[in-house]
Amino acid sequence: MTKLALMVSAALAATLLAGCAGARQQAAEASGNPFATTSFEDILHHDFADKGQAKVSRLKQTHTQYECSKYDYLGVKMPEATAKAIEAGALAHVVYPADGQYLGDWKAGLKIAENGKGMQWSDKPGVPNGGNCLACHHMIANDPSQGTIGPDLYHYGKLRGEGQAVLKYTWARVYDSSAFNACSFMPPFGAHKILTEQQMKDVMALLLNPHSPVNQ
Ligand code: HEC
């Protein structure tokens, strides 16, 4: 495209946009509700700004979030085929540890499970994130500050053992829980690079090592 053509098309786009905005405003004024024709996304983009590592681009939904916003998050049952497709897609994208070792250091895993820091505007970029597992799961005895959003994981390893199927399932669960429940509330720790591979191994050890407090 020539420079002139580019300028003309940019001007045309600007006019079209202005036209849209004008029509919206008119409709909103007519209805008496200024938000009537403003999408939720418009409001978010208008009122939020990049701050530290928390960028407005995070507001862009993934396909899964978009689908779940239409159904599960509104209390509407997602069509079976849509849910199955999301789960299969998530499972197919799980990256298992290259060296075949699933279990790291449970002591490091406990620190990760207790740590709710990371990815916030006020957190220092580059510092490893926490997993905040205890905010949602009961995992260890005698700690009253554990959450109940997720299932009770106390005695996880003791009850399930350390067989290959358990290792693979647990890894995939932590990597991307939507592989098993399309609209899971559990953060996709691997898929969204919240935890590193080593950190995932450490929380795996916390869940499965017989000496970890989870299994006492
Ligand atoms: C925001 C809440 C939340 C956080 C944080 C969270 N989980 Fe979960 N987790 C859940 C929910 C809810 C489920 C139940 C399954 C579902 O609905 O997807 C679950 C399921 C699981 C399961 C499967 C349990 C089973 O019975 O098979 C494992 C294992 C697990 N979480 C481990 C972890 C670990 C390890 C962490 C931290 C790295 C963590 N979770 C952080 C909410 C959370």
Boltz pocket constraint, residues with backbone or C-beta under 6 A from the ligand:
constraints:
  - pocket:
      binder: B
      contacts: [[A, 112], [A, 113], [A, 131], [A, 132], [A, 133], [A, 134], [A, 135], [A, 136], [A, 137], [A, 149], [A, 150], [A, 151], [A, 152], [A, 153], [A, 170], [A, 173], [A, 174], [A, 177], [A, 180], [A, 181], [A, 183], [A, 184], [A, 185], [A, 186], [A, 187], [A, 189], [A, 203], [A, 204], [A, 207]]
      max_distance: 6.0
